[in-house]
Amino acid sequence: MNSGRRFSLIWVLLMPVLLTACSRPGISGFAPAPLPVFIETPSISAEPPVPTEPGSVESTVSPDAYDVVLPTVRPGEIRQWATEVIASSQYSSPDWAASQALGKPDVSLCGDNRHAWASKGNDTIEWIELTYDTPVHPTEINIYQNFNPSQVVEVQLTAVDGSKHLIWEGYPEKIKDCPEVMTIVVDLNRQILVNRVRITIDQRVLGWGWNEIDAVELVGAKM
């Protein structure tokens, strides 16, 4: 057998071996490169909101924004704001003190504001009692609330003779209005002269935190 035919035969015999070796994984230059794998990171939900302390989210307003539109006085009607006050607690003094609920309202925007009364705790039952200069036969009570309103659960009047009269009671409920003026129409079955209003709030139910009260108006007529 000549050398040319011998070389051809050897090449034919070696060809399958070479092809098999080159096709095995791990041989440099022939194995396919691994494809990148993308893993989507699951989103992490935010923590539930936590009631903020008075002063941490105070609304920023200009002095002109404090101009609150007040109702028109009807003939024979007396509309007045408190001149004395006591409360179960207050957040601090003079800011958020019970005295901030004296006089006419001076907060017109919704939000925490140092010009309103806030209690010491934010998940407690609290009360504030206001006294007025002129005793009247009551016809209406207006409670001006500027932060987390609708947590009032009881309104009680005290007459000059010391008798007490519960005129409204309810349960905290979520509302969209803020600031809010809670109006209570008073319809007593006898003529009495009232000069004190006591308001009780329950801040345990909604989990909203502080219910701030800016002012309380006593409406009535002389007897």
N, CA, C and O of each residue as an XYZ file, in Angstrom:
892
protein
N       0.871     -1.182      0.000
C       0.000      0.000      0.000
C       0.903      1.225      0.000
O       1.799      1.345      0.836
N       0.666      2.129     -0.935
C       1.538      3.298     -0.989
C       1.214      4.266      0.138
O       0.191      4.152      0.813
N       2.104      5.206      0.316
C       1.977      6.133      1.459
C       0.747      7.019      1.345
O       0.168      7.359      2.377
N       0.317      7.411      0.161
C      -0.861      8.285     -0.009
C      -2.122      7.610      0.446
O      -2.948      8.218      1.126
N      -2.283      6.338      0.074
C      -3.499      5.621      0.460
C      -3.481      5.365      1.960
O      -4.515      5.416      2.625
N      -2.238      5.076      2.504
C      -2.156      4.829      3.948
C      -2.573      6.093      4.734
O      -3.279      5.992      5.737
N      -2.148      7.247      4.286
C      -2.496      8.497      4.987
C      -3.994      8.770      4.927
O      -4.590      9.217      5.907
N      -4.599      8.500      3.777
C      -6.049      8.705      3.628
C      -6.824      7.805      4.550
O      -7.817      8.232      5.139
N      -6.390      6.551      4.694
C      -7.097      5.609      5.562
C      -6.994      6.041      7.025
O      -7.970      5.983      7.774
N      -5.798      6.474      7.416
C      -5.615      6.931      8.806
C      -6.509      8.142      9.098
O      -7.101      8.235     10.173
N      -6.601      9.048      8.157
C      -7.450     10.257      8.336
C      -8.919      9.897      8.490
O      -9.635     10.475      9.308
N      -9.354      8.933      7.689
C     -10.760      8.489      7.782
C     -11.032      7.870      9.131
O     -12.096      8.090      9.711
N     -10.067      7.083      9.653
C     -10.268      6.427     10.947
C     -10.235      7.424     12.107
O     -10.949      7.238     13.093
N      -9.423      8.472     12.009
C      -9.285      9.437     13.105
C     -10.369     10.517     13.108
O     -10.617     11.132     14.145
N     -11.014     10.756     11.975
C     -11.996     11.838     11.871
C     -13.118     11.729     12.895
O     -13.399     12.739     13.541
N     -13.793     10.583     13.103
C     -14.883     10.499     14.115
C     -14.402     10.791     15.529
O     -15.111     11.399     16.331
N     -13.159     10.337     15.823
C     -12.616     10.569     17.166
C     -12.414     12.048     17.424
O     -12.752     12.556     18.494
N     -11.849     12.750     16.417
C     -11.613     14.181     16.566
C     -12.911     14.959     16.704
O     -13.006     15.887     17.507
N     -13.908     14.577     15.918
C     -15.202     15.268     15.990
C     -15.867     15.068     17.337
O     -16.465     15.995     17.884
N     -15.764     13.858     17.876
C     -16.360     13.570     19.190
C     -15.675     14.355     20.287
O     -16.337     14.875     21.185
N     -14.352     14.448     20.227
C     -13.587     15.175     21.244
C     -13.904     16.656     21.222
O     -14.012     17.288     22.272
N     -14.052     17.213     20.029
C     -14.303     18.650     19.919
C     -15.699     19.028     20.364
O     -15.925     20.173     20.755
N     -16.640     18.105     20.316
C     -18.024     18.418     20.674
C     -18.297     18.254     22.150
O     -19.402     18.592     22.575
N     -17.365     17.754     22.986
C     -17.609     17.545     24.404
C     -17.642     18.884     25.147
O     -16.848     19.773     24.841
N     -18.530     19.038     26.098
C     -18.540     20.272     26.906
C     -17.227     20.420     27.639
O     -16.624     19.435     28.065
N     -16.793     21.648     27.782
C     -15.556     21.906     28.512
C     -14.392     22.156     27.604
O     -13.348     22.612     28.069
N     -14.523     21.873     26.303
C     -13.430     22.154     25.376
C     -13.475     23.625     25.027
O     -14.481     24.109     24.507
N     -12.405     24.341     25.304
C     -12.367     25.786     25.078
C     -12.626     26.112     23.627
O     -12.051     25.498     22.728
N     -13.525     27.116     23.393
C     -13.791     27.570     22.044
C     -14.996     26.909     21.437
O     -15.475     27.372     20.402
N     -15.528     25.822     22.038
C     -16.656     25.121     21.435
C     -17.892     25.104     22.346
O     -19.018     25.088     21.849
N     -17.695     25.109     23.681
C     -18.848     25.058     24.587
C     -19.566     26.405     24.568
O     -18.903     27.441     24.607
N     -20.913     26.425     24.510
C     -21.648     27.693     24.486
C     -21.511     28.425     25.815
O     -21.474     27.803     26.876
N     -21.435     29.755     25.745
C     -21.330     30.570     26.964
C     -22.640     30.518     27.731
O     -23.703     30.519     27.110
N     -22.606     30.474     29.077
C     -23.847     30.422     29.858
C     -24.646     31.706     29.706
O     -24.076     32.794     29.630
N     -25.980     31.574     29.660
C     -26.854     32.729     29.529
C     -27.060     33.386     30.890
O     -27.162     32.685     31.897
N     -27.125     34.723     30.943
C     -27.353     35.401     32.227
C     -28.752     35.110     32.752
O     -29.694     34.963     31.973
N     -28.889     35.026     34.080
C     -30.174     34.761     34.718
C     -30.567     35.992     35.512
O     -29.798     36.472     36.345
N     -31.765     36.505     35.256
C     -32.254     37.691     35.943
C     -33.285     37.273     36.980
O     -34.268     36.609     36.650
N     -33.061     37.667     38.263
C     -33.977     37.345     39.350
C     -34.648     38.627     39.797
O     -33.988     39.576     40.219
N     -35.969     38.645     39.699
C     -36.712     39.840     40.096
C     -36.834     39.889     41.609
O     -37.325     38.947     42.231
N     -36.384     40.994     42.202
C     -36.469     41.153     43.655
C     -37.869     41.583     44.036
O     -38.353     42.589     43.517
N     -38.545     40.858     44.927
C     -39.905     41.254     45.300
C     -39.912     42.598     46.006
O     -39.018     42.917     46.790
N     -40.951     43.383     45.707
C     -41.057     44.693     46.357
C     -41.427     44.531     47.817
O     -42.123     43.587     48.190
N     -40.952     45.469     48.652
C     -41.220     45.440     50.080
C     -42.233     46.526     50.395
O     -41.989     47.704     50.137
N     -43.350     46.136     50.945
C     -44.397     47.104     51.241
C     -43.954     48.032     52.359
O     -43.195     47.651     53.249
N     -44.453     49.269     52.288
C     -44.092     50.258     53.300
C     -44.776     49.946     54.619
O     -45.827     49.305     54.656
N     -44.162     50.411     55.703
C     -44.759     50.232     57.022
C     -46.034     51.067     57.125
O     -46.118     52.122     56.496
N     -47.025     50.631     57.897
C     -48.239     51.423     58.063
C     -47.931     52.760     58.703
O     -46.984     52.875     59.481
N     -48.738     53.789     58.375
C     -48.453     55.111     58.934
C     -48.569     55.117     60.439
O     -49.420     54.439     61.015
N     -47.707     55.889     61.068
C     -47.697     56.011     62.525
C     -48.170     57.409     62.887
O     -47.702     58.384     62.299
N     -49.088     57.530     63.841
C     -49.532     58.874     64.238
C     -48.353     59.744     64.631
O     -47.488     59.327     65.401
N     -48.323     60.956     64.095
C     -47.198     61.846     64.353
C     -47.478     62.728     65.552
O     -48.634     63.020     65.860
N     -46.429     63.151     66.224
C     -46.588     64.023     67.371
C     -46.895     65.438     66.905
O     -46.453     65.851     65.833
N     -47.652     66.184     67.709
C     -47.886     67.584     67.355
C     -46.575     68.311     67.117
O     -45.622     68.174     67.885
N     -46.543     69.082     66.047
C     -45.339     69.843     65.724
C     -44.531     69.212     64.614
O     -43.739     69.903     63.973
N     -44.703     67.899     64.357
C     -43.887     67.238     63.343
C     -44.443     67.428     61.942
O     -43.697     67.313     60.970
N     -45.733     67.716     61.810
C     -46.332     67.927     60.495
C     -47.196     69.182     60.501
O     -48.254     69.217     59.872
N     -46.748     70.201     61.205
C     -47.571     71.408     61.317
C     -47.759     72.049     59.955
O     -46.805     72.193     59.190
N     -48.999     72.434     59.652
C     -49.279     73.068     58.377
C     -48.622     74.441     58.336
O     -48.634     75.186     59.316
N     -48.055     74.754     57.189
C     -47.396     76.040     57.022
C     -48.365     77.004     56.359
O     -48.775     76.787     55.219
N     -48.729     78.051     57.054
C     -49.694     79.007     56.527
C     -49.203     80.415     56.807
O     -48.444     80.654     57.746
N     -49.651     81.332     55.980
C     -49.327     82.735     56.203
C     -50.343     83.324     57.170
O     -51.425     82.762     57.336
N     -50.018     84.452     57.816
C     -50.981     85.071     58.736
C     -52.325     85.365     58.086
O     -53.359     85.302     58.752
N     -52.326     85.687     56.784
C     -53.580     85.989     56.097
C     -54.496     84.772     56.030
O     -55.713     84.921     55.927
N     -53.923     83.564     56.087
C     -54.731     82.353     55.970
C     -55.541     82.081     57.222
O     -56.402     81.201     57.217
N     -55.282     82.824     58.303
C     -56.011     82.617     59.546
C     -57.370     83.314     59.555
O     -58.103     83.207     60.538
N     -57.722     84.024     58.486
C     -59.004     84.720     58.434
C     -60.121     83.704     58.224
O     -60.383     83.284     57.097
N     -60.779     83.311     59.316
C     -61.862     82.344     59.256
C     -63.179     83.087     59.099
O     -63.453     84.041     59.828
N     -63.995     82.649     58.144
C     -65.295     83.275     57.927
C     -66.255     82.794     59.009
O     -66.501     81.594     59.133
N     -66.794     83.720     59.788
C     -67.680     83.387     60.899
C     -69.136     83.645     60.517
O     -69.410     84.489     59.663
N     -70.074     82.925     61.143
C     -71.497     83.110     60.836
C     -71.974     84.515     61.195
O     -71.407     85.183     62.060
N     -73.028     84.941     60.510
C     -73.632     86.240     60.794
C     -74.545     86.128     62.015
O     -75.297     85.164     62.156
N     -74.467     87.123     62.886
C     -75.297     87.121     64.095
C     -76.720     87.539     63.740
O     -76.929     88.590     63.133
N     -77.703     86.713     64.120
C     -79.105     87.019     63.877
C     -79.660     87.902     65.001
O     -79.110     87.914     66.102
N     -80.740     88.636     64.733
C     -81.329     89.504     65.767
C     -81.690     88.715     67.027
O     -82.306     87.652     66.946
N     -81.306     89.238     68.178
C     -81.601     88.594     69.447
C     -80.677     87.442     69.790
O     -80.829     86.815     70.838
N     -79.724     87.158     68.920
C     -78.821     86.018     69.112
C     -77.488     86.489     69.679
O     -76.987     87.555     69.320
N     -76.927     85.686     70.562
C     -75.605     85.968     71.122
C     -74.664     84.843     70.715
O     -74.908     83.675     71.016
N     -73.599     85.204     70.037
C     -72.572     84.235     69.630
C     -71.293     84.623     70.358
O     -70.845     85.765     70.260
N     -70.708     83.692     71.080
C     -69.538     84.046     71.889
C     -68.535     82.904     71.944
O     -68.853     81.732     71.745
N     -67.295     83.320     72.229
C     -66.173     82.400     72.325
C     -65.726     82.304     73.771
O     -65.967     83.216     74.563
N     -65.088     81.225     74.112
C     -64.715     80.948     75.502
C     -63.665     81.933     76.010
O     -62.810     82.408     75.263
N     -63.762     82.219     77.299
C     -62.795     83.105     77.953
C     -62.010     82.394     79.061
O     -60.984     82.898     79.517
N     -62.489     81.231     79.489
C     -61.773     80.424     80.475
C     -61.822     78.966     80.033
O     -62.734     78.554     79.317
N     -60.823     78.187     80.470
C     -60.772     76.790     80.037
C     -60.001     75.936     81.033
O     -59.049     76.400     81.662
N     -60.417     74.700     81.166
C     -59.646     73.666     81.856
C     -59.722     72.412     80.991
O     -60.648     72.265     80.193
N     -58.762     71.514     81.142
C     -58.741     70.301     80.325
C     -58.121     69.154     81.105
O     -57.421     69.362     82.096
N     -58.389     67.949     80.646
C     -57.827     66.766     81.298
C     -56.317     66.726     81.166
O     -55.626     66.231     82.056
N     -55.801     67.244     80.063
C     -54.349     67.322     79.844
C     -54.087     68.246     78.667
O     -55.015     68.647     77.965
N     -52.832     68.579     78.456
C     -52.440     69.353     77.286
C     -51.057     68.903     76.859
O     -50.246     68.477     77.681
N     -50.795     69.005     75.542
C     -49.531     68.477     75.021
C     -48.338     69.270     75.535
O     -47.318     68.689     75.905
N     -48.457     70.581     75.560
C     -47.374     71.434     76.058
C     -47.960     72.812     76.343
O     -49.177     72.992     76.297
N     -47.112     73.774     76.634
C     -47.571     75.136     76.892
C     -46.467     76.122     76.501
O     -45.307     75.892     76.843
N     -46.784     77.200     75.805
C     -48.135     77.603     75.413
C     -48.658     76.924     74.155
O     -49.864     76.949     73.908
N     -47.786     76.317     73.351
C     -48.243     75.660     72.125
C     -49.053     74.417     72.468
O     -48.686     73.654     73.361
N     -50.159     74.218     71.752
C     -51.071     73.078     71.930
C     -51.692     73.028     73.330
O     -52.222     71.994     73.735
N     -51.629     74.126     74.058
C     -52.206     74.165     75.399
C     -53.722     74.316     75.315
O     -54.261     74.669     74.265
N     -54.402     74.048     76.421
C     -55.858     74.208     76.456
C     -56.251     75.648     76.152
O     -57.314     75.893     75.581
N     -55.410     76.593     76.527
C     -55.699     78.010     76.282
C     -55.780     78.347     74.799
O     -56.336     79.382     74.432
N     -55.235     77.489     73.944
C     -55.311     77.731     72.503
C     -56.741     77.605     71.975
O     -57.036     78.056     70.869
N     -57.631     76.990     72.767
C     -59.034     76.858     72.353
C     -59.866     78.063     72.762
O     -61.057     78.117     72.456
N     -59.266     79.028     73.444
C     -59.979     80.242     73.833
C     -60.124     81.181     72.638
O     -59.324     81.149     71.703
N     -61.159     82.018     72.690
C     -61.344     83.007     71.635
C     -61.828     82.396     70.333
O     -62.147     81.209     70.257
N     -61.873     83.237     69.314
C     -62.357     82.781     68.015
C     -61.313     81.901     67.334
O     -60.142     81.929     67.710
N     -61.728     81.118     66.332
C     -60.780     80.231     65.641
C     -59.725     81.023     64.880
O     -60.020     82.061     64.288
N     -58.491     80.522     64.900
C     -57.410     81.173     64.166
C     -56.635     80.188     63.298
O     -55.522     80.485     62.862
N     -57.215     79.023     63.046
C     -56.597     78.032     62.152
C     -57.613     77.688     61.071
O     -58.697     77.187     61.372
N     -57.269     77.953     59.821
C     -58.224     77.720     58.735
C     -57.857     76.542     57.848
O     -58.644     76.155     56.984
N     -56.671     75.963     58.045
C     -56.240     74.848     57.212
C     -56.225     73.557     58.008
O     -56.056     73.564     59.227
N     -56.404     72.447     57.302
C     -56.339     71.137     57.940
C     -54.883     70.787     58.241
O     -54.011     70.919     57.382
N     -54.635     70.344     59.462
C     -53.280     69.936     59.811
C     -52.957     70.237     61.255
O     -53.634     71.030     61.909
N     -51.914     69.596     61.741
C     -51.432     69.845     63.090
C     -51.006     71.308     63.206
O     -50.283     71.821     62.353
N     -51.460     71.973     64.265
C     -51.140     73.393     64.408
C     -51.036     73.759     65.885
O     -51.905     73.399     66.679
N     -49.995     74.461     66.247
C     -49.756     74.807     67.650
C     -50.777     75.786     68.208
O     -50.823     76.007     69.418
N     -51.601     76.379     67.340
C     -52.627     77.316     67.791
C     -53.926     76.612     68.166
O     -54.954     77.268     68.332
N     -53.897     75.295     68.300
C     -55.071     74.519     68.710
C     -54.711     73.663     69.921
O     -53.537     73.413     70.196
N     -55.741     73.221     70.639
C     -55.510     72.359     71.807
C     -55.271     70.925     71.369
O     -55.992     70.392     70.524
N     -54.247     70.302     71.955
C     -53.977     68.875     71.775
C     -53.707     68.281     73.152
O     -53.031     68.895     73.977
N     -54.231     67.100     73.393
C     -54.037     66.441     74.686
C     -52.624     65.881     74.806
O     -51.873     65.861     73.831
N     -52.271     65.429     75.995
C     -50.934     64.877     76.223
C     -50.726     63.590     75.425
O     -49.709     63.433     74.751
N     -51.684     62.679     75.502
C     -51.579     61.418     74.763
C     -52.380     61.460     73.479
O     -53.220     62.340     73.286
N     -52.114     60.497     72.596
C     -52.825     60.467     71.316
C     -53.719     59.236     71.161
O     -54.303     59.027     70.097
N     -53.830     58.425     72.206
C     -54.701     57.248     72.146
C     -55.481     57.118     73.457
O     -55.584     56.038     74.038
N     -56.020     58.243     73.897
C     -56.661     58.324     75.204
C     -58.032     58.988     75.095
O     -58.368     59.590     74.075
N     -58.814     58.866     76.165
C     -60.045     59.635     76.303
C     -59.699     60.923     77.045
O     -59.106     60.879     78.123
N     -60.062     62.058     76.479
C     -59.721     63.356     77.060
C     -60.951     64.259     77.051
O     -61.945     63.963     76.388
N     -60.874     65.357     77.788
C     -61.970     66.324     77.798
C     -61.417     67.736     77.939
O     -60.318     67.956     78.449
N     -62.213     68.673     77.472
C     -61.898     70.091     77.614
C     -63.197     70.805     77.974
O     -64.238     70.549     77.369
N     -63.137     71.705     78.964
C     -64.330     72.434     79.411
C     -64.079     73.924     79.296
O     -63.093     74.447     79.817
N     -64.987     74.601     78.606
C     -64.821     76.022     78.311
C     -65.922     76.829     78.990
O     -67.070     76.390     79.070
N     -65.554     78.022     79.480
C     -66.488     78.911     80.164
C     -66.655     80.197     79.355
O     -65.704     80.696     78.755
N     -67.895     80.729     79.352
C     -68.242     81.909     78.555
C     -68.747     83.023     79.475
O     -69.313     82.760     80.536
N     -68.535     84.257     79.054
C     -68.859     85.409     79.901
C     -70.358     85.584     80.129
O     -70.790     85.886     81.242
N     -71.145     85.395     79.082
C     -72.578     85.684     79.166
C     -73.397     84.398     79.175
O     -73.397     83.674     78.179
N     -74.098     84.090     80.271
C     -74.973     82.916     80.283
C     -76.141     83.118     79.307
O     -76.759     84.182     79.275
N     -76.431     82.083     78.519
C     -77.496     82.167     77.515
C     -78.335     80.897     77.534
O     -77.914     79.849     78.024
N     -79.550     81.031     76.977
C     -80.332     79.831     76.686
C     -79.758     79.266     75.383
O     -79.912     79.889     74.333
N     -79.100     78.099     75.425
C     -78.328     77.622     74.269
C     -79.214     77.139     73.120
O     -80.246     76.501     73.328
N     -78.781     77.461     71.919
C     -79.453     76.974     70.711
C     -78.512     76.210     69.788
O     -78.961     75.446     68.934
N     -77.201     76.414     69.959
C     -76.250     75.784     69.033
C     -74.852     75.793     69.638
O     -74.460     76.737     70.324
N     -74.108     74.722     69.370
C     -72.691     74.628     69.743
C     -71.906     74.326     68.472
O     -72.269     73.422     67.719
N     -70.825     75.081     68.228
C     -69.970     74.860     67.055
C     -68.550     74.551     67.517
O     -67.903     75.361     68.180
N     -68.083     73.362     67.153
C     -66.750     72.906     67.559
C     -65.831     72.947     66.339
O     -66.041     72.210     65.376
N     -64.822     73.801     66.379
C     -63.885     73.963     65.262
C     -62.705     73.008     65.468
O     -61.935     73.142     66.419
N     -62.584     72.036     64.548
C     -61.525     71.022     64.638
C     -60.631     71.122     63.404
O     -61.121     71.157     62.275
N     -59.333     71.166     63.626
C     -58.400     71.347     62.510
C     -57.523     70.128     62.223
O     -56.811     70.105     61.220
N     -57.566     69.111     63.094
C     -56.688     67.954     62.885
C     -57.391     66.696     63.382
O     -57.840     66.638     64.527
N     -57.486     65.683     62.512
C     -58.124     64.403     62.851
C     -59.477     64.595     63.530
O     -59.676     64.142     64.657
N     -60.417     65.273     62.843
C     -61.711     65.556     63.464
C     -62.583     64.307     63.598
O     -62.198     63.206     63.204
N     -63.752     64.515     64.157
C     -64.804     63.496     64.310
C     -64.500     62.464     65.380
O     -65.021     61.350     65.324
N     -63.667     62.811     66.355
C     -63.433     61.905     67.480
C     -64.142     62.387     68.751
O     -63.894     61.875     69.843
N     -65.023     63.375     68.595
C     -65.844     63.844     69.709
C     -66.898     62.785     70.016
O     -67.567     62.290     69.108
N     -67.045     62.438     71.281
C     -68.017     61.407     71.662
C     -69.087     61.933     72.618
O     -70.101     61.268     72.831
N     -68.874     63.122     73.199
C     -69.855     63.633     74.158
C     -69.731     65.144     74.289
O     -68.629     65.689     74.340
N     -70.885     65.812     74.344
C     -70.929     67.255     74.591
C     -71.931     67.496     75.720
O     -73.084     67.071     75.647
N     -71.473     68.179     76.751
C     -72.298     68.420     77.934
C     -72.292     69.904     78.285
O     -71.252     70.560     78.225
N     -73.454     70.425     78.650
C     -73.581     71.819     79.055
C     -73.774     71.899     80.564
O     -74.383     71.021     81.174
N     -73.243     72.968     81.153
C     -73.442     73.223     82.579
C     -74.136     74.567     82.743
O     -73.672     75.587     82.233
N     -75.254     74.554     83.460
C     -76.026     75.773     83.689
C     -75.461     76.537     84.877
O     -74.645     76.019     85.639
N     -75.913     77.782     85.018
C     -75.415     78.620     86.107
C     -75.859     78.085     87.469
O     -75.247     78.404     88.488
N     -76.916     77.274     87.490
C     -77.365     76.685     88.751
C     -76.615     75.399     89.095
O     -76.902     74.758     90.106
N     -75.646     75.022     88.240
C     -74.839     73.836     88.495
C     -75.358     72.566     87.859
O     -74.667     71.547     87.882
N     -76.549     72.589     87.294
C     -77.103     71.390     86.646
C     -76.370     71.099     85.341
O     -75.932     72.009     84.638
N     -76.247     69.810     85.036
C     -75.523     69.382     83.834
C     -76.498     68.740     82.859
O     -77.443     68.059     83.256
N     -76.247     68.973     81.563
C     -77.169     68.519     80.529
C     -76.373     67.919     79.369
O     -75.629     68.621     78.684
N     -76.539     66.622     79.162
C     -75.883     65.947     78.042
C     -76.710     66.200     76.785
O     -77.848     65.741     76.687
N     -76.141     66.929     75.826
C     -76.899     67.297     74.627
C     -76.512     66.482     73.401
O     -77.235     66.480     72.405
N     -75.375     65.790     73.467
C     -74.967     64.988     72.302
C     -73.995     63.911     72.752
O     -73.130     64.149     73.594
N     -74.148     62.724     72.180
C     -73.155     61.666     72.346
C     -73.130     60.829     71.077
O     -74.146     60.665     70.401
N     -71.965     60.309     70.770
C     -71.805     59.549     69.539
C     -70.569     58.679     69.606
O     -70.056     58.375     70.683
N     -70.096     58.278     68.419
C     -68.972     57.357     68.315
C     -68.008     57.895     67.267
O     -68.458     58.433     66.255
N     -66.700     57.772     67.472
C     -65.745     58.252     66.466
C     -65.998     57.609     65.103
O     -66.267     56.411     65.016
N     -65.912     58.396     64.061
C     -66.103     57.881     62.712
C     -65.171     58.607     61.748
O     -64.796     59.758     61.967
N     -64.812     57.915     60.689
C     -63.911     58.499     59.706
C     -64.700     59.397     58.757
O     -65.701     58.983     58.171
N     -64.232     60.625     58.619
C     -64.844     61.574     57.705
C     -63.761     62.193     56.830
O     -62.575     62.134     57.152
N     -64.189     62.789     55.717
C     -63.239     63.389     54.785
C     -63.052     64.885     55.036
O     -62.033     65.455     54.647
N     -64.021     65.518     55.679
C     -63.947     66.963     55.881
C     -62.878     67.327     56.908
O     -62.856     66.785     58.013
N     -62.005     68.236     56.538
C     -60.982     68.743     57.450
C     -60.409     70.022     56.845
O     -59.986     70.007     55.689
N     -60.380     71.122     57.584
C     -60.915     71.265     58.940
C     -62.431     71.121     58.941
O     -63.082     71.232     57.902
N     -62.980     70.872     60.132
C     -64.412     70.628     60.221
C     -65.014     71.425     61.363
O     -64.427     71.547     62.438
N     -66.200     71.964     61.109
C     -66.972     72.609     62.163
C     -68.120     71.667     62.514
O     -69.037     71.471     61.717
N     -68.063     71.098     63.686
C     -69.114     70.196     64.155
C     -70.207     71.039     64.803
O     -69.991     71.647     65.852
N     -71.376     71.073     64.177
C     -72.484     71.882     64.671
C     -73.508     71.003     65.372
O     -73.985     70.018     64.809
N     -73.839     71.365     66.600
C     -74.832     70.637     67.386
C     -75.979     71.590     67.695
O     -75.793     72.602     68.370
N     -77.157     71.260     67.197
C     -78.347     72.061     67.480
C     -78.885     71.649     68.843
O     -79.125     70.469     69.100
N     -79.070     72.632     69.708
C     -79.519     72.369     71.081
C     -81.019     72.645     71.181
O     -81.488     73.728     70.833
N     -81.755     71.656     71.657
C     -83.202     71.801     71.819
C     -83.589     71.261     73.193
O     -84.037     70.122     73.317
N     -83.414     72.079     74.210
C     -83.723     71.668     75.575
C     -85.213     71.832     75.854
O     -85.873     72.709     75.297
N     -85.722     70.980     76.716
C     -87.158     71.011     77.009
C     -87.524     72.011     78.104
O     -88.683     72.102     78.509
N     -86.533     72.755     78.578
C     -86.845     73.795     79.565
C     -85.847     74.935     79.429
O     -84.754     74.769     78.886
N     -86.239     76.072     79.923
C     -85.421     77.271     79.818
C     -84.324     77.252     80.888
O     -84.620     77.245     82.083
N     -83.086     77.243     80.465
C     -81.960     77.300     81.396
C     -80.909     78.253     80.846
O     -80.850     78.510     79.644
N     -80.096     78.763     81.732
C     -78.985     79.627     81.337
C     -77.683     78.840     81.455
O     -77.353     78.315     82.518
N     -76.959     78.770     80.354
C     -75.736     77.968     80.274
C     -74.534     78.879     80.068
O     -74.600     79.855     79.320
N     -73.437     78.551     80.740
C     -72.199     79.316     80.518
C     -70.960     78.422     80.423
O     -69.837     78.923     80.380
N     -71.164     77.082     80.391
C     -70.023     76.176     80.255
C     -70.344     75.042     79.277
O     -71.464     74.534     79.229
N     -69.321     74.663     78.499
C     -69.437     73.560     77.535
C     -68.280     72.602     77.769
O     -67.118     73.008     77.796
N     -68.607     71.331     77.937
C     -67.575     70.304     78.146
C     -67.624     69.313     76.982
O     -68.678     68.761     76.663
N     -66.470     69.100     76.355
C     -66.361     68.217     75.184
C     -65.435     67.060     75.527
O     -64.330     67.264     76.029
N     -65.893     65.850     75.253
C     -65.079     64.649     75.486
C     -64.711     64.030     74.147
O     -65.564     63.883     73.271
N     -63.440     63.666     73.986
C     -62.974     63.016     72.757
C     -62.400     61.639     73.100
O     -61.843     61.430     74.177
N     -62.551     60.714     72.162
C     -62.011     59.358     72.326
C     -61.047     59.087     71.174
O     -61.471     58.864     70.041
N     -59.749     59.107     71.470
C     -58.714     58.945     70.445
C     -58.211     57.506     70.350
O     -57.182     57.249     69.724
N     -58.922     56.574     70.961
C     -58.480     55.174     70.960
C     -59.031     54.381     69.784
O     -58.474     53.343     69.428
N     -60.108     54.847     69.179
C     -60.880     54.020     68.251
C     -60.309     54.018     66.836
O     -60.057     52.953     66.272
N     -60.105     55.191     66.263
C     -59.719     55.288     64.852
C     -58.235     55.058     64.612
O     -57.840     54.681     63.509
N     -57.405     55.281     65.632
C     -55.961     55.161     65.434
C     -55.377     56.311     64.648
O     -54.289     56.183     64.086
N     -56.071     57.429     64.594
C     -55.597     58.592     63.845
C     -54.618     59.444     64.643
O     -53.830     60.191     64.064
N     -54.662     59.340     65.948
C     -53.815     60.203     66.761
C     -54.593     61.387     67.299
O     -55.797     61.300     67.542
N     -53.891     62.494     67.481
C     -54.457     63.663     68.155
C     -55.640     64.275     67.411
O     -55.591     64.478     66.198
N     -56.703     64.566     68.161
C     -57.839     65.346     67.665
C     -57.669     66.764     68.216
O     -57.868     67.000     69.408
N     -57.305     67.693     67.354
C     -57.027     69.056     67.810
C     -58.258     69.949     67.651
O     -58.932     69.927     66.622
N     -58.533     70.732     68.694
C     -59.683     71.636     68.708
C     -59.179     73.074     68.765
O     -58.404     73.443     69.648
N     -59.634     73.873     67.807
C     -59.173     75.249     67.668
C     -60.022     76.221     68.483
O     -59.488     77.139     69.105
N     -61.333     76.027     68.484
C     -62.231     76.938     69.194
C     -63.600     76.284     69.329
O     -63.934     75.349     68.601
N     -64.392     76.797     70.283
C     -65.756     76.296     70.489
C     -66.672     77.504     70.687
O     -66.439     78.343     71.557
N     -67.710     77.570     69.866
C     -68.643     78.698     69.922
C     -69.937     78.283     70.624
O     -70.510     77.233     70.334
N     -70.378     79.125     71.544
C     -71.663     78.947     72.222
C     -72.646     79.962     71.646
O     -72.405     81.168     71.686
N     -73.755     79.459     71.113
C     -74.775     80.318     70.508
C     -76.049     80.208     71.334
O     -76.443     79.111     71.730
N     -76.692     81.337     71.592
C     -77.922     81.304     72.366
C     -78.565     82.669     72.464
O     -78.216     83.596     71.734
N     -79.515     82.773     73.383
C     -80.237     84.026     73.580
C     -80.414     84.277     75.067
O     -80.465     83.340     75.864
N     -80.506     85.539     75.430
C     -80.764     85.880     76.827
C     -82.222     85.574     77.160
O     -83.097     85.649     76.297
N     -82.464     85.236     78.397
C     -83.826     84.931     78.835
C     -84.474     86.171     79.452
O     -85.626     86.117     79.882
